[in-house]
Amino acid sequence: MPLQPIAEKAVAQISEAVSASLSDDERAKISKIVEQAVIDAAVSASQRCAHVVGAHLEHEEDKAHQLAEQLKQEETALIANLMGMR
């Protein structure tokens, strides 16, 4: 699902939760914040996975390095896809 509809839904929910109505500029700024939060969460999850893999393969440095490199590539692709969904 593209990021923009997710962010717009979150902005609508935020708008309902606050007592004042939001201007178009405020909606756009909040939408960007939500989009960045989704990207940050995805990157954080990827980094946690890499850490767990590294911890479990400490005794096999070559495999750990290969997996960490593959996870980094997947993270880069994920970020690129998320940015493309805007």
MOZI-V808599 format. One record per residue. N is the residue number from 0. RES is the residue in one small letter. SS is DSSP state (A for helix, B for strand, O for the rest). PSI is psi in whole degrees, -180 to 180 (* if undefined). Layout:
# MOZI-V808599
n=<N,N>
res=<RES,RES>
ss=<SS,SS>
psi=<PSI,PSI>
This chain:
# MOZI-V808599
n=<0,1,2,3,4,5,6,7,8,9,10,11,12,13,14,15,16,17,18,19,20,21,22,23,24,25,26,27,28,29,30,31,32,33,34,35,36,37,38,39,40,41,42,43,44,45,46,47,48,49,50,51,52,53,54,55,56,57,58,59,60,61,62,63,64,65,66,67,68,69,70,71,72,73,74,75,76,77,78,79,80,81,82,83,84,85>
res=<m,p,l,q,p,i,a,e,k,a,v,a,q,i,s,e,a,v,s,a,s,l,s,d,d,e,r,a,k,i,s,k,i,v,e,q,a,v,i,d,a,a,v,s,a,s,q,r,c,a,h,v,v,g,a,h,l,e,h,e,e,d,k,a,h,q,l,a,e,q,l,k,q,e,e,t,a,l,i,a,n,l,m,g,m,r>
ss=<O,O,A,A,A,A,A,A,A,A,A,A,A,A,A,A,A,O,O,O,O,O,O,A,A,A,A,A,A,A,A,A,A,A,A,A,A,A,A,A,A,A,A,A,A,A,A,A,A,A,A,A,A,A,A,A,O,O,O,O,A,A,A,A,A,A,A,A,A,A,A,A,A,A,A,A,A,A,A,A,A,A,A,A,O,O>
psi=<133,151,-37,-47,-35,-47,-42,-39,-43,-41,-42,-41,-39,-44,-40,-31,-25,154,-29,149,151,142,167,-39,-44,-40,-44,-43,-43,-38,-43,-40,-44,-45,-45,-36,-39,-44,-46,-39,-41,-43,-43,-44,-41,-43,-38,-40,-43,-40,-43,-45,-46,-40,-36,-18,25,-40,-13,77,-39,-46,-42,-43,-43,-45,-41,-40,-42,-42,-38,-41,-42,-40,-43,-43,-41,-46,-43,-42,-43,-42,-36,-22,-7,*>
